[in-house]
Amino acid sequence: MKPSVLLFSYGTLQERSVQIANFGRELTGRPDALPGYARGMVLSGGSTYANAAPSSDPEDAVSGTVFEVTEQELAAADQYEEGADYGRISVTLKSGNRAWVYVKKTVA
C-alpha cells in the first residue's frame, strides 16, 4: 500500500484519532499552507466546521498539514467529508506541491 496522492488538511483530518478511525493508521504529514484562501467556519447539519474559502487578499493563506495517502484512503476521506457537505478540489500549496483539499460546497 504505497501512498500515491497528497491530501492537505486544515481541520479534523489532522487529528490522530480521526486518521485511525478513517484510514486504520496514523498518517505521515508535513506542514504546508494553502495560499489565496482564508480560514472560516461553516454550519452544516447543526455542527460547526472549519472551512477554507478563496480570499481576495493574496497574502492570505490557510495553514495545515499535507499527507501522503493512497487512492483508497482518499476515497475514505471523501466519505468522511461528505457528511459535512465538503467537496474535494485540486490546489497548489505554498510548497509548490499539488494536493487535494476539502472545501465547503457552494450553491451556485
RAWO-V376682 format. One line per field, one symbol per residue. ss: DSSP state (H for helix, E for strand, - for the rest). phi: phi as a letter, one per 40 degrees, with the letter a starting at -180 (. if undefined). burial: I if it has 9 or more other C-alpha atoms within 8 Angstrom, else O. A space follows every 10 residues. Layout:
ss->???
phi->???
burial->???
//
This chain:
ss->----EEEEE- -HHH-HHHHH HHH-----EE EEEEE-EEEE EEEE--EEEE EEEE------ EEEEEEEEE- HHHHHHHHHH HH---EEEEE EE-----EEE EEEE----
phi->.cdbbbbcbb bccccdcccc ccbgacccaa caabcgbbca bbbaggbbbc abbdbccccc abcabbbcbc dccccccdcc cdccgcbcbc bbcdcgccac abbdcbcc
burial->OOOOIIIIII IOIIOIOIII OIIOOOIOOO OIIIIIIIIO OIOIOOOOII IIIOIOOOOI IIIIIIIIII IOIIOIIIOO IIOIIIIIOO IIIIOOOIII IIIIOOOO
//
